[in-house]
């Protein structure tokens, strides 16, 4: 699995223009393409996986969802939930 997501590239580029602080946080996270079941994206301890459903969203939705998952990782939701 690649560390850099091809699916999320445009959304992450847009995020750098819309919210530089969130974009800076995204540099510390692995963004990967992979299987996510029915979900467009899934976040874990230090990575966000973008599924095929992510590509069906508008650019604005992709950007918002990427930002949402960046905050999940930054706030360590997966680790605290465990």
PDB file with SEQRES, HELIX, SHEET and CRYST1 records, atoms N, CA, C and O in Angstrom:
SEQRES   1 A   82  UNK UNK UNK UNK UNK UNK UNK UNK UNK UNK UNK UNK UNK          
SEQRES   2 A   82  UNK UNK UNK UNK UNK UNK UNK UNK UNK UNK UNK UNK UNK          
SEQRES   3 A   82  UNK UNK UNK UNK UNK UNK UNK UNK UNK UNK UNK UNK UNK          
SEQRES   4 A   82  UNK UNK UNK UNK UNK UNK UNK UNK UNK UNK UNK UNK UNK          
SEQRES   5 A   82  UNK UNK UNK UNK UNK UNK UNK UNK UNK UNK UNK UNK UNK          
SEQRES   6 A   82  UNK UNK UNK UNK UNK UNK UNK UNK UNK UNK UNK UNK UNK          
SEQRES   7 A   82  UNK UNK UNK UNK                                              
HELIX    1 AA1 UNK A    9  UNK A   18  1                                  10    
HELIX    2 AA2 UNK A   20  UNK A   26  1                                   7    
HELIX    3 AA3 UNK A   52  UNK A   56  5                                   5    
HELIX    4 AA4 UNK A   59  UNK A   74  1                                  16    
HELIX    5 AA5 UNK A   77  UNK A   81  1                                   5    
SHEET    1 AA1 3 UNK A  30  UNK A  33  0                                        
SHEET    2 AA1 3 UNK A  47  UNK A  50  1                                        
SHEET    3 AA1 3 UNK A  41  UNK A  43 -1                                        
CRYST1    1.000    1.000    1.000  90.00  90.00  90.00 P 1           1          
ATOM      1  N   UNK A   1       0.841  -1.175   0.000  1.00  0.00           N  
ATOM      2  CA  UNK A   1       0.000   0.000   0.000  1.00  0.00           C  
ATOM      3  C   UNK A   1       0.891   1.246   0.000  1.00  0.00           C  
ATOM      4  O   UNK A   1       1.860   1.327   0.755  1.00  0.00           O  
ATOM      5  N   UNK A   2       0.564   2.175  -0.822  1.00  0.00           N  
ATOM      6  CA  UNK A   2       1.353   3.397  -0.925  1.00  0.00           C  
ATOM      7  C   UNK A   2       1.055   4.338   0.236  1.00  0.00           C  
ATOM      8  O   UNK A   2      -0.066   4.374   0.743  1.00  0.00           O  
ATOM      9  N   UNK A   3       2.067   5.099   0.654  1.00  0.00           N  
ATOM     10  CA  UNK A   3       1.880   6.074   1.726  1.00  0.00           C  
ATOM     11  C   UNK A   3       1.060   7.274   1.253  1.00  0.00           C  
ATOM     12  O   UNK A   3       0.351   7.892   2.047  1.00  0.00           O  
ATOM     13  N   UNK A   4       1.151   7.599  -0.007  1.00  0.00           N  
ATOM     14  CA  UNK A   4       0.475   8.785  -0.529  1.00  0.00           C  
ATOM     15  C   UNK A   4      -0.738   8.386  -1.358  1.00  0.00           C  
ATOM     16  O   UNK A   4      -0.626   7.611  -2.308  1.00  0.00           O  
ATOM     17  N   UNK A   5      -1.880   8.914  -0.993  1.00  0.00           N  
ATOM     18  CA  UNK A   5      -3.122   8.596  -1.678  1.00  0.00           C  
ATOM     19  C   UNK A   5      -3.268   9.383  -2.966  1.00  0.00           C  
ATOM     20  O   UNK A   5      -3.144  10.607  -2.975  1.00  0.00           O  
ATOM     21  N   UNK A   6      -3.532   8.678  -4.048  1.00  0.00           N  
ATOM     22  CA  UNK A   6      -3.866   9.354  -5.303  1.00  0.00           C  
ATOM     23  C   UNK A   6      -5.292   9.877  -5.240  1.00  0.00           C  
ATOM     24  O   UNK A   6      -5.604  10.915  -5.823  1.00  0.00           O  
ATOM     25  N   UNK A   7      -6.165   9.153  -4.525  1.00  0.00           N  
ATOM     26  CA  UNK A   7      -7.568   9.553  -4.426  1.00  0.00           C  
ATOM     27  C   UNK A   7      -7.743  10.880  -3.689  1.00  0.00           C  
ATOM     28  O   UNK A   7      -8.626  11.664  -4.033  1.00  0.00           O  
ATOM     29  N   UNK A   8      -6.923  11.133  -2.696  1.00  0.00           N  
ATOM     30  CA  UNK A   8      -7.108  12.310  -1.844  1.00  0.00           C  
ATOM     31  C   UNK A   8      -6.251  13.504  -2.254  1.00  0.00           C  
ATOM     32  O   UNK A   8      -6.328  14.553  -1.615  1.00  0.00           O  
ATOM     33  N   UNK A   9      -5.456  13.377  -3.275  1.00  0.00           N  
ATOM     34  CA  UNK A   9      -4.518  14.439  -3.650  1.00  0.00           C  
ATOM     35  C   UNK A   9      -5.208  15.782  -3.875  1.00  0.00           C  
ATOM     36  O   UNK A   9      -4.783  16.794  -3.316  1.00  0.00           O  
ATOM     37  N   UNK A  10      -6.257  15.805  -4.679  1.00  0.00           N  
ATOM     38  CA  UNK A  10      -6.934  17.086  -4.970  1.00  0.00           C  
ATOM     39  C   UNK A  10      -7.543  17.690  -3.709  1.00  0.00           C  
ATOM     40  O   UNK A  10      -7.456  18.899  -3.494  1.00  0.00           O  
ATOM     41  N   UNK A  11      -8.160  16.856  -2.877  1.00  0.00           N  
ATOM     42  CA  UNK A  11      -8.785  17.348  -1.648  1.00  0.00           C  
ATOM     43  C   UNK A  11      -7.739  17.928  -0.703  1.00  0.00           C  
ATOM     44  O   UNK A  11      -7.968  18.969  -0.087  1.00  0.00           O  
ATOM     45  N   UNK A  12      -6.594  17.262  -0.584  1.00  0.00           N  
ATOM     46  CA  UNK A  12      -5.544  17.757   0.304  1.00  0.00           C  
ATOM     47  C   UNK A  12      -4.920  19.041  -0.238  1.00  0.00           C  
ATOM     48  O   UNK A  12      -4.543  19.922   0.535  1.00  0.00           O  
ATOM     49  N   UNK A  13      -4.811  19.149  -1.550  1.00  0.00           N  
ATOM     50  CA  UNK A  13      -4.318  20.392  -2.140  1.00  0.00           C  
ATOM     51  C   UNK A  13      -5.291  21.532  -1.869  1.00  0.00           C  
ATOM     52  O   UNK A  13      -4.873  22.643  -1.544  1.00  0.00           O  
ATOM     53  N   UNK A  14      -6.581  21.263  -2.001  1.00  0.00           N  
ATOM     54  CA  UNK A  14      -7.587  22.292  -1.737  1.00  0.00           C  
ATOM     55  C   UNK A  14      -7.590  22.676  -0.264  1.00  0.00           C  
ATOM     56  O   UNK A  14      -7.779  23.842   0.083  1.00  0.00           O  
ATOM     57  N   UNK A  15      -7.379  21.693   0.594  1.00  0.00           N  
ATOM     58  CA  UNK A  15      -7.345  21.964   2.032  1.00  0.00           C  
ATOM     59  C   UNK A  15      -6.204  22.921   2.374  1.00  0.00           C  
ATOM     60  O   UNK A  15      -6.344  23.757   3.268  1.00  0.00           O  
ATOM     61  N   UNK A  16      -5.085  22.805   1.674  1.00  0.00           N  
ATOM     62  CA  UNK A  16      -3.957  23.697   1.958  1.00  0.00           C  
ATOM     63  C   UNK A  16      -4.303  25.155   1.649  1.00  0.00           C  
ATOM     64  O   UNK A  16      -3.745  26.066   2.261  1.00  0.00           O  
ATOM     65  N   UNK A  17      -5.206  25.375   0.716  1.00  0.00           N  
ATOM     66  CA  UNK A  17      -5.658  26.735   0.404  1.00  0.00           C  
ATOM     67  C   UNK A  17      -6.758  27.189   1.358  1.00  0.00           C  
ATOM     68  O   UNK A  17      -6.800  28.355   1.751  1.00  0.00           O  
ATOM     69  N   UNK A  18      -7.641  26.276   1.727  1.00  0.00           N  
ATOM     70  CA  UNK A  18      -8.798  26.629   2.542  1.00  0.00           C  
ATOM     71  C   UNK A  18      -8.466  26.717   4.035  1.00  0.00           C  
ATOM     72  O   UNK A  18      -9.000  27.573   4.741  1.00  0.00           O  
ATOM     73  N   UNK A  19      -7.591  25.839   4.511  1.00  0.00           N  
ATOM     74  CA  UNK A  19      -7.270  25.809   5.939  1.00  0.00           C  
ATOM     75  C   UNK A  19      -5.822  25.336   6.125  1.00  0.00           C  
ATOM     76  O   UNK A  19      -5.580  24.144   6.312  1.00  0.00           O  
ATOM     77  N   UNK A  20      -4.875  26.255   6.075  1.00  0.00           N  
ATOM     78  CA  UNK A  20      -3.465  25.881   6.176  1.00  0.00           C  
ATOM     79  C   UNK A  20      -3.116  25.135   7.468  1.00  0.00           C  
ATOM     80  O   UNK A  20      -2.213  24.299   7.465  1.00  0.00           O  
ATOM     81  N   UNK A  21      -3.811  25.421   8.565  1.00  0.00           N  
ATOM     82  CA  UNK A  21      -3.511  24.744   9.824  1.00  0.00           C  
ATOM     83  C   UNK A  21      -3.850  23.255   9.734  1.00  0.00           C  
ATOM     84  O   UNK A  21      -3.058  22.412  10.155  1.00  0.00           O  
ATOM     85  N   UNK A  22      -5.015  22.934   9.193  1.00  0.00           N  
ATOM     86  CA  UNK A  22      -5.367  21.516   9.014  1.00  0.00           C  
ATOM     87  C   UNK A  22      -4.440  20.853   8.000  1.00  0.00           C  
ATOM     88  O   UNK A  22      -4.059  19.693   8.160  1.00  0.00           O  
ATOM     89  N   UNK A  23      -4.087  21.590   6.969  1.00  0.00           N  
ATOM     90  CA  UNK A  23      -3.169  21.040   5.977  1.00  0.00           C  
ATOM     91  C   UNK A  23      -1.817  20.719   6.613  1.00  0.00           C  
ATOM     92  O   UNK A  23      -1.193  19.715   6.270  1.00  0.00           O  
ATOM     93  N   UNK A  24      -1.368  21.562   7.528  1.00  0.00           N  
ATOM     94  CA  UNK A  24      -0.099  21.294   8.217  1.00  0.00           C  
ATOM     95  C   UNK A  24      -0.201  20.026   9.054  1.00  0.00           C  
ATOM     96  O   UNK A  24       0.743  19.237   9.091  1.00  0.00           O  
ATOM     97  N   UNK A  25      -1.322  19.818   9.720  1.00  0.00           N  
ATOM     98  CA  UNK A  25      -1.511  18.573  10.477  1.00  0.00           C  
ATOM     99  C   UNK A  25      -1.471  17.358   9.562  1.00  0.00           C  
ATOM    100  O   UNK A  25      -0.992  16.293   9.951  1.00  0.00           O  
ATOM    101  N   UNK A  26      -1.974  17.524   8.351  1.00  0.00           N  
ATOM    102  CA  UNK A  26      -2.051  16.383   7.427  1.00  0.00           C  
ATOM    103  C   UNK A  26      -0.677  15.854   7.034  1.00  0.00           C  
ATOM    104  O   UNK A  26      -0.555  14.701   6.620  1.00  0.00           O  
ATOM    105  N   UNK A  27       0.355  16.679   7.158  1.00  0.00           N  
ATOM    106  CA  UNK A  27       1.703  16.228   6.807  1.00  0.00           C  
ATOM    107  C   UNK A  27       2.197  15.121   7.726  1.00  0.00           C  
ATOM    108  O   UNK A  27       3.085  14.359   7.342  1.00  0.00           O  
ATOM    109  N   UNK A  28       1.652  15.016   8.914  1.00  0.00           N  
ATOM    110  CA  UNK A  28       2.089  14.021   9.897  1.00  0.00           C  
ATOM    111  C   UNK A  28       1.294  12.737   9.814  1.00  0.00           C  
ATOM    112  O   UNK A  28       1.477  11.840  10.638  1.00  0.00           O  
ATOM    113  N   UNK A  29       0.421  12.635   8.840  1.00  0.00           N  
ATOM    114  CA  UNK A  29      -0.486  11.496   8.708  1.00  0.00           C  
ATOM    115  C   UNK A  29      -0.215  10.794   7.384  1.00  0.00           C  
ATOM    116  O   UNK A  29       0.032  11.441   6.366  1.00  0.00           O  
ATOM    117  N   UNK A  30      -0.264   9.469   7.407  1.00  0.00           N  
ATOM    118  CA  UNK A  30      -0.168   8.694   6.173  1.00  0.00           C  
ATOM    119  C   UNK A  30      -1.535   8.700   5.503  1.00  0.00           C  
ATOM    120  O   UNK A  30      -2.543   8.391   6.139  1.00  0.00           O  
ATOM    121  N   UNK A  31      -1.571   9.046   4.234  1.00  0.00           N  
ATOM    122  CA  UNK A  31      -2.806   9.044   3.442  1.00  0.00           C  
ATOM    123  C   UNK A  31      -2.670   7.932   2.418  1.00  0.00           C  
ATOM    124  O   UNK A  31      -1.786   7.969   1.562  1.00  0.00           O  
ATOM    125  N   UNK A  32      -3.554   6.936   2.510  1.00  0.00           N  
ATOM    126  CA  UNK A  32      -3.419   5.741   1.676  1.00  0.00           C  
ATOM    127  C   UNK A  32      -4.710   5.455   0.928  1.00  0.00           C  
ATOM    128  O   UNK A  32      -5.801   5.779   1.396  1.00  0.00           O  
ATOM    129  N   UNK A  33      -4.571   4.847  -0.233  1.00  0.00           N  
ATOM    130  CA  UNK A  33      -5.711   4.300  -0.957  1.00  0.00           C  
ATOM    131  C   UNK A  33      -5.861   2.850  -0.530  1.00  0.00           C  
ATOM    132  O   UNK A  33      -4.868   2.144  -0.357  1.00  0.00           O  
ATOM    133  N   UNK A  34      -7.086   2.408  -0.362  1.00  0.00           N  
ATOM    134  CA  UNK A  34      -7.285   1.024   0.037  1.00  0.00           C  
ATOM    135  C   UNK A  34      -8.754   0.677   0.130  1.00  0.00           C  
ATOM    136  O   UNK A  34      -9.618   1.419  -0.337  1.00  0.00           O  
ATOM    137  N   UNK A  35      -9.017  -0.450   0.733  1.00  0.00           N  
ATOM    138  CA  UNK A  35     -10.385  -0.930   0.917  1.00  0.00           C  
ATOM    139  C   UNK A  35     -10.952  -0.360   2.204  1.00  0.00           C  
ATOM    140  O   UNK A  35     -10.319  -0.437   3.258  1.00  0.00           O  
ATOM    141  N   UNK A  36     -12.134   0.206   2.120  1.00  0.00           N  
ATOM    142  CA  UNK A  36     -12.792   0.772   3.303  1.00  0.00           C  
ATOM    143  C   UNK A  36     -14.229   0.284   3.424  1.00  0.00           C  
ATOM    144  O   UNK A  36     -15.025   0.878   4.151  1.00  0.00           O  
ATOM    145  N   UNK A  37     -14.564  -0.779   2.726  1.00  0.00           N  
ATOM    146  CA  UNK A  37     -15.943  -1.247   2.734  1.00  0.00           C  
ATOM    147  C   UNK A  37     -16.832  -0.232   2.043  1.00  0.00           C  
ATOM    148  O   UNK A  37     -16.503   0.248   0.958  1.00  0.00           O  
ATOM    149  N   UNK A  38     -17.960   0.101   2.665  1.00  0.00           N  
ATOM    150  CA  UNK A  38     -18.892   1.071   2.088  1.00  0.00           C  
ATOM    151  C   UNK A  38     -18.525   2.504   2.412  1.00  0.00           C  
ATOM    152  O   UNK A  38     -19.113   3.435   1.863  1.00  0.00           O  
ATOM    153  N   UNK A  39     -17.554   2.692   3.302  1.00  0.00           N  
ATOM    154  CA  UNK A  39     -17.177   4.038   3.726  1.00  0.00           C  
ATOM    155  C   UNK A  39     -16.251   4.692   2.709  1.00  0.00           C  
ATOM    156  O   UNK A  39     -15.414   4.012   2.116  1.00  0.00           O  
ATOM    157  N   UNK A  40     -16.383   5.994   2.496  1.00  0.00           N  
ATOM    158  CA  UNK A  40     -15.452   6.676   1.588  1.00  0.00           C  
ATOM    159  C   UNK A  40     -14.058   6.823   2.181  1.00  0.00           C  
ATOM    160  O   UNK A  40     -13.073   6.891   1.446  1.00  0.00           O  
ATOM    161  N   UNK A  41     -13.968   6.873   3.525  1.00  0.00           N  
ATOM    162  CA  UNK A  41     -12.664   7.010   4.181  1.00  0.00           C  
ATOM    163  C   UNK A  41     -12.751   6.409   5.577  1.00  0.00           C  
ATOM    164  O   UNK A  41     -13.827   6.326   6.170  1.00  0.00           O  
ATOM    165  N   UNK A  42     -11.605   5.993   6.085  1.00  0.00           N  
ATOM    166  CA  UNK A  42     -11.517   5.429   7.426  1.00  0.00           C  
ATOM    167  C   UNK A  42     -10.193   5.899   8.035  1.00  0.00           C  
ATOM    168  O   UNK A  42      -9.160   5.902   7.365  1.00  0.00           O  
ATOM    169  N   UNK A  43     -10.234   6.291   9.302  1.00  0.00           N  
ATOM    170  CA  UNK A  43      -9.004   6.733   9.961  1.00  0.00           C  
ATOM    171  C   UNK A  43      -8.627   5.764  11.068  1.00  0.00           C  
ATOM    172  O   UNK A  43      -9.479   5.137  11.698  1.00  0.00           O  
ATOM    173  N   UNK A  44      -7.318   5.662  11.283  1.00  0.00           N  
ATOM    174  CA  UNK A  44      -6.767   4.834  12.344  1.00  0.00           C  
ATOM    175  C   UNK A  44      -5.837   5.656  13.203  1.00  0.00           C  
ATOM    176  O   UNK A  44      -5.990   6.874  13.301  1.00  0.00           O  
ATOM    177  N   UNK A  45      -4.870   4.998  13.831  1.00  0.00           N  
ATOM    178  CA  UNK A  45      -3.955   5.691  14.736  1.00  0.00           C  
ATOM    179  C   UNK A  45      -3.132   6.777  14.051  1.00  0.00           C  
ATOM    180  O   UNK A  45      -3.005   7.882  14.579  1.00  0.00           O  
ATOM    181  N   UNK A  46      -2.580   6.477  12.894  1.00  0.00           N  
ATOM    182  CA  UNK A  46      -1.701   7.450  12.231  1.00  0.00           C  
ATOM    183  C   UNK A  46      -1.893   7.469  10.723  1.00  0.00           C  
ATOM    184  O   UNK A  46      -1.033   7.958   9.991  1.00  0.00           O  
ATOM    185  N   UNK A  47      -3.025   6.935  10.254  1.00  0.00           N  
ATOM    186  CA  UNK A  47      -3.254   6.864   8.815  1.00  0.00           C  
ATOM    187  C   UNK A  47      -4.726   7.062   8.492  1.00  0.00           C  
ATOM    188  O   UNK A  47      -5.609   6.753   9.292  1.00  0.00           O  
ATOM    189  N   UNK A  48      -4.958   7.582   7.306  1.00  0.00           N  
ATOM    190  CA  UNK A  48      -6.305   7.683   6.760  1.00  0.00           C  
ATOM    191  C   UNK A  48      -6.296   6.871   5.472  1.00  0.00           C  
ATOM    192  O   UNK A  48      -5.424   7.042   4.619  1.00  0.00           O  
ATOM    193  N   UNK A  49      -7.272   5.990   5.346  1.00  0.00           N  
ATOM    194  CA  UNK A  49      -7.415   5.182   4.139  1.00  0.00           C  
ATOM    195  C   UNK A  49      -8.626   5.681   3.374  1.00  0.00           C  
ATOM    196  O   UNK A  49      -9.711   5.831   3.936  1.00  0.00           O  
ATOM    197  N   UNK A  50      -8.436   5.936   2.097  1.00  0.00           N  
ATOM    198  CA  UNK A  50      -9.488   6.447   1.228  1.00  0.00           C  
ATOM    199  C   UNK A  50      -9.944   5.330   0.298  1.00  0.00           C  
ATOM    200  O   UNK A  50      -9.144   4.755  -0.441  1.00  0.00           O  
ATOM    201  N   UNK A  51     -11.240   5.030   0.343  1.00  0.00           N  
ATOM    202  CA  UNK A  51     -11.802   3.980  -0.493  1.00  0.00           C  
ATOM    203  C   UNK A  51     -12.314   4.506  -1.813  1.00  0.00           C  
ATOM    204  O   UNK A  51     -12.269   5.707  -2.079  1.00  0.00           O  
ATOM    205  N   UNK A  52     -12.803   3.591  -2.641  1.00  0.00           N  
ATOM    206  CA  UNK A  52     -13.312   3.963  -3.962  1.00  0.00           C  
ATOM    207  C   UNK A  52     -14.488   4.932  -3.855  1.00  0.00           C  
ATOM    208  O   UNK A  52     -14.659   5.784  -4.726  1.00  0.00           O  
ATOM    209  N   UNK A  53     -15.298   4.818  -2.805  1.00  0.00           N  
ATOM    210  CA  UNK A  53     -16.448   5.705  -2.631  1.00  0.00           C  
ATOM    211  C   UNK A  53     -16.019   7.160  -2.444  1.00  0.00           C  
ATOM    212  O   UNK A  53     -16.812   8.067  -2.695  1.00  0.00           O  
ATOM    213  N   UNK A  54     -14.791   7.398  -2.012  1.00  0.00           N  
ATOM    214  CA  UNK A  54     -14.286   8.758  -1.827  1.00  0.00           C  
ATOM    215  C   UNK A  54     -14.295   9.515  -3.157  1.00  0.00           C  
ATOM    216  O   UNK A  54     -14.570  10.715  -3.199  1.00  0.00           O  
ATOM    217  N   UNK A  55     -13.995   8.804  -4.229  1.00  0.00           N  
ATOM    218  CA  UNK A  55     -13.912   9.440  -5.547  1.00  0.00           C  
ATOM    219  C   UNK A  55     -15.278   9.874  -6.083  1.00  0.00           C  
ATOM    220  O   UNK A  55     -15.347  10.697  -6.996  1.00  0.00           O  
ATOM    221  N   UNK A  56     -16.360   9.334  -5.530  1.00  0.00           N  
ATOM    222  CA  UNK A  56     -17.697   9.702  -6.002  1.00  0.00           C  
ATOM    223  C   UNK A  56     -18.202  10.999  -5.373  1.00  0.00           C  
ATOM    224  O   UNK A  56     -19.214  11.543  -5.814  1.00  0.00           O  
ATOM    225  N   UNK A  57     -17.514  11.499  -4.356  1.00  0.00           N  
ATOM    226  CA  UNK A  57     -17.910  12.726  -3.672  1.00  0.00           C  
ATOM    227  C   UNK A  57     -17.443  13.957  -4.445  1.00  0.00           C  
ATOM    228  O   UNK A  57     -16.480  13.892  -5.210  1.00  0.00           O  
ATOM    229  N   UNK A  58     -18.128  15.072  -4.239  1.00  0.00           N  
ATOM    230  CA  UNK A  58     -17.676  16.329  -4.842  1.00  0.00           C  
ATOM    231  C   UNK A  58     -16.361  16.746  -4.170  1.00  0.00           C  
ATOM    232  O   UNK A  58     -16.018  16.245  -3.099  1.00  0.00           O  
ATOM    233  N   UNK A  59     -15.638  17.654  -4.802  1.00  0.00           N  
ATOM    234  CA  UNK A  59     -14.374  18.111  -4.235  1.00  0.00           C  
ATOM    235  C   UNK A  59     -14.581  18.747  -2.863  1.00  0.00           C  
ATOM    236  O   UNK A  59     -13.769  18.545  -1.960  1.00  0.00           O  
ATOM    237  N   UNK A  60     -15.652  19.508  -2.698  1.00  0.00           N  
ATOM    238  CA  UNK A  60     -15.934  20.121  -1.400  1.00  0.00           C  
ATOM    239  C   UNK A  60     -16.189  19.056  -0.335  1.00  0.00           C  
ATOM    240  O   UNK A  60     -15.717  19.182   0.794  1.00  0.00           O  
ATOM    241  N   UNK A  61     -16.938  18.003  -0.692  1.00  0.00           N  
ATOM    242  CA  UNK A  61     -17.195  16.912   0.254  1.00  0.00           C  
ATOM    243  C   UNK A  61     -15.918  16.143   0.570  1.00  0.00           C  
ATOM    244  O   UNK A  61     -15.686  15.769   1.720  1.00  0.00           O  
ATOM    245  N   UNK A  62     -15.098  15.907  -0.436  1.00  0.00           N  
ATOM    246  CA  UNK A  62     -13.823  15.227  -0.222  1.00  0.00           C  
ATOM    247  C   UNK A  62     -12.936  16.020   0.731  1.00  0.00           C  
ATOM    248  O   UNK A  62     -12.328  15.457   1.642  1.00  0.00           O  
ATOM    249  N   UNK A  63     -12.867  17.326   0.515  1.00  0.00           N  
ATOM    250  CA  UNK A  63     -12.036  18.191   1.357  1.00  0.00           C  
ATOM    251  C   UNK A  63     -12.532  18.172   2.796  1.00  0.00           C  
ATOM    252  O   UNK A  63     -11.737  18.043   3.726  1.00  0.00           O  
ATOM    253  N   UNK A  64     -13.830  18.298   2.980  1.00  0.00           N  
ATOM    254  CA  UNK A  64     -14.403  18.268   4.322  1.00  0.00           C  
ATOM    255  C   UNK A  64     -14.196  16.934   5.012  1.00  0.00           C  
ATOM    256  O   UNK A  64     -13.886  16.888   6.203  1.00  0.00           O  
ATOM    257  N   UNK A  65     -14.366  15.846   4.269  1.00  0.00           N  
ATOM    258  CA  UNK A  65     -14.178  14.517   4.859  1.00  0.00           C  
ATOM    259  C   UNK A  65     -12.716  14.275   5.215  1.00  0.00           C  
ATOM    260  O   UNK A  65     -12.419  13.694   6.258  1.00  0.00           O  
ATOM    261  N   UNK A  66     -11.810  14.714   4.362  1.00  0.00           N  
ATOM    262  CA  UNK A  66     -10.383  14.581   4.679  1.00  0.00           C  
ATOM    263  C   UNK A  66     -10.056  15.371   5.940  1.00  0.00           C  
ATOM    264  O   UNK A  66      -9.348  14.869   6.813  1.00  0.00           O  
ATOM    265  N   UNK A  67     -10.559  16.597   6.052  1.00  0.00           N  
ATOM    266  CA  UNK A  67     -10.327  17.416   7.247  1.00  0.00           C  
ATOM    267  C   UNK A  67     -10.891  16.732   8.487  1.00  0.00           C  
ATOM    268  O   UNK A  67     -10.253  16.727   9.540  1.00  0.00           O  
ATOM    269  N   UNK A  68     -12.074  16.162   8.366  1.00  0.00           N  
ATOM    270  CA  UNK A  68     -12.712  15.443   9.468  1.00  0.00           C  
ATOM    271  C   UNK A  68     -11.813  14.310   9.967  1.00  0.00           C  
ATOM    272  O   UNK A  68     -11.604  14.155  11.170  1.00  0.00           O  
ATOM    273  N   UNK A  69     -11.290  13.528   9.037  1.00  0.00           N  
ATOM    274  CA  UNK A  69     -10.440  12.391   9.423  1.00  0.00           C  
ATOM    275  C   UNK A  69      -9.067  12.845   9.921  1.00  0.00           C  
ATOM    276  O   UNK A  69      -8.467  12.183  10.769  1.00  0.00           O  
ATOM    277  N   UNK A  70      -8.571  13.953   9.407  1.00  0.00           N  
ATOM    278  CA  UNK A  70      -7.317  14.502   9.927  1.00  0.00           C  
ATOM    279  C   UNK A  70      -7.483  14.823  11.409  1.00  0.00           C  
ATOM    280  O   UNK A  70      -6.593  14.545  12.213  1.00  0.00           O  
ATOM    281  N   UNK A  71      -8.620  15.407  11.768  1.00  0.00           N  
ATOM    282  CA  UNK A  71      -8.869  15.720  13.181  1.00  0.00           C  
ATOM    283  C   UNK A  71      -9.046  14.457  14.020  1.00  0.00           C  
ATOM    284  O   UNK A  71      -8.641  14.430  15.182  1.00  0.00           O  
ATOM    285  N   UNK A  72      -9.641  13.416  13.452  1.00  0.00           N  
ATOM    286  CA  UNK A  72      -9.739  12.138  14.177  1.00  0.00           C  
ATOM    287  C   UNK A  72      -8.349  11.647  14.579  1.00  0.00           C  
ATOM    288  O   UNK A  72      -8.129  11.240  15.720  1.00  0.00           O  
ATOM    289  N   UNK A  73      -7.422  11.691  13.633  1.00  0.00           N  
ATOM    290  CA  UNK A  73      -6.061  11.230  13.914  1.00  0.00           C  
ATOM    291  C   UNK A  73      -5.371  12.178  14.882  1.00  0.00           C  
ATOM    292  O   UNK A  73      -4.729  11.730  15.833  1.00  0.00           O  
ATOM    293  N   UNK A  74      -5.492  13.477  14.656  1.00  0.00           N  
ATOM    294  CA  UNK A  74      -4.827  14.462  15.513  1.00  0.00           C  
ATOM    295  C   UNK A  74      -5.298  14.370  16.959  1.00  0.00           C  
ATOM    296  O   UNK A  74      -4.498  14.519  17.882  1.00  0.00           O  
ATOM    297  N   UNK A  75      -6.595  14.124  17.162  1.00  0.00           N  
ATOM    298  CA  UNK A  75      -7.136  14.015  18.519  1.00  0.00           C  
ATOM    299  C   UNK A  75      -7.028  12.601  19.088  1.00  0.00           C  
ATOM    300  O   UNK A  75      -7.483  12.333  20.200  1.00  0.00           O  
ATOM    301  N   UNK A  76      -6.420  11.698  18.310  1.00  0.00           N  
ATOM    302  CA  UNK A  76      -6.171  10.316  18.733  1.00  0.00           C  
ATOM    303  C   UNK A  76      -7.449   9.579  19.134  1.00  0.00           C  
ATOM    304  O   UNK A  76      -7.468   8.847  20.124  1.00  0.00           O  
ATOM    305  N   UNK A  77      -8.504   9.775  18.367  1.00  0.00           N  
ATOM    306  CA  UNK A  77      -9.778   9.130  18.676  1.00  0.00           C  
ATOM    307  C   UNK A  77      -9.669   7.609  18.677  1.00  0.00           C  
ATOM    308  O   UNK A  77     -10.222   6.958  19.564  1.00  0.00           O  
ATOM    309  N   UNK A  78      -8.972   7.032  17.710  1.00  0.00           N  
ATOM    310  CA  UNK A  78      -8.850   5.575  17.639  1.00  0.00           C  
ATOM    311  C   UNK A  78      -8.100   5.035  18.851  1.00  0.00           C  
ATOM    312  O   UNK A  78      -8.508   4.038  19.446  1.00  0.00           O  
ATOM    313  N   UNK A  79      -7.014   5.688  19.210  1.00  0.00           N  
ATOM    314  CA  UNK A  79      -6.210   5.212  20.346  1.00  0.00           C  
ATOM    315  C   UNK A  79      -6.970   5.366  21.664  1.00  0.00           C  
ATOM    316  O   UNK A  79      -6.910   4.484  22.521  1.00  0.00           O  
ATOM    317  N   UNK A  80      -7.679   6.472  21.827  1.00  0.00           N  
ATOM    318  CA  UNK A  80      -8.427   6.680  23.066  1.00  0.00           C  
ATOM    319  C   UNK A  80      -9.644   5.775  23.132  1.00  0.00           C  
ATOM    320  O   UNK A  80     -10.055   5.368  24.218  1.00  0.00           O  
ATOM    321  N   UNK A  81     -10.223   5.456  21.982  1.00  0.00           N  
ATOM    322  CA  UNK A  81     -11.378   4.561  21.940  1.00  0.00           C  
ATOM    323  C   UNK A  81     -11.023   3.132  22.323  1.00  0.00           C  
ATOM    324  O   UNK A  81     -11.848   2.387  22.853  1.00  0.00           O  
ATOM    325  N   UNK A  82      -9.786   2.772  22.044  1.00  0.00           N  
ATOM    326  CA  UNK A  82      -9.319   1.413  22.379  1.00  0.00           C  
ATOM    327  C   UNK A  82      -9.044   1.338  23.855  1.00  0.00           C  
ATOM    328  O   UNK A  82      -8.641   0.287  24.355  1.00  0.00           O  
TER     329      UNK A  82                                                      
END                                                                             
